[in-house]
Amino acid sequence: NGKVVGDNTDYDGFMALILRNRINVKEKKVYILGTGGAAKAAYVVLSDLGAKLTVVSRHPSIYEPLFQKVIPYKKLDPFNVDIYVQATPIGTYPKTTESVLPKVYVEHQTVIDLIYNPLETQIMKDAKLGIGGLYMLIVQAIKAFEIWHDKKIDITDMLISELKEVIFSE
């Protein structure tokens, strides 16, 4: 029919992660670290849920047109935030001991790290509560399957457990 259709499962995956972990973001001050595709999806989800958002970027002037409030890392106020969303590649395998922020910035906050390898990143270890990105990844895979096969799948705890077992089997 001459139409091009694009789909993105990041929104569904991040929303599912928030809901599954019962994270109340309404009126909470949230820093989103990073400006890539997953960060953009997190921004829209959190905006839809009523969070007070600030995006933290190495190049804030480039991203100002996309987000309402963008600051450089040096202006990040670790004492004026409730939740961090870590959406950079820092801490992924093989550099698993790296963290985008020092421990003192996150040790009293919740950190949602969109990384899934390793399952627990350094910033998650340092945080009061660390939530990883594996569940988001699994939901994205399920949503992509639904799109490609035009089938609806119930996302149950049993399905998630079975998929994790497959992912981690050798």
Steps between C-alpha positions, in 0.01 A plus 500: 500500500803728483506569874801464724431409861747523785459347841688562822464274802707714741191679636319172573808346660577794726136548602481130589819531707356793696166329558646159593727658760218722630710812473295809573648780291213750523641836613839335563819673386661272243835541328531313171868438427554482125321610186476192275191313388433327832543832683245659269250220564558526877443875474161452333390227744604702803338812359177305444518384864545852638868504599704820525771437244850621437718346230874492568725504195863549401370729224189675639474768231456236229206338680316808631249490211400143594457535876354773722796512738852384416806561715867399484631245751688771692166666590340180626382547861522163677307634800199613298395177328280204587572259215773458239441329166837386370471484120864517395723204404730567798529185712423248227707189446803487498548829693273389783677690780438839338219728610362816346472658848693469825350291781429805718258628233282188499534327837172646630302485175330255269689426178334341200783383277389399152808281460438124511857370468610477774176440688625720783713798399731695726254789527228254605728357769570852625135608508253466786278309255633381165272372225649348184388504140448128432124512550479793256699300244275195537182705461649668192570158348145386571356819350720461190378140463140623524562758228675260263259211550181698554430308821423619853700339781406516867806606695483282809752433775532144369583623149758743637659221709512266201657767279761579765580130522552485123712817505728367772526138387834402355 
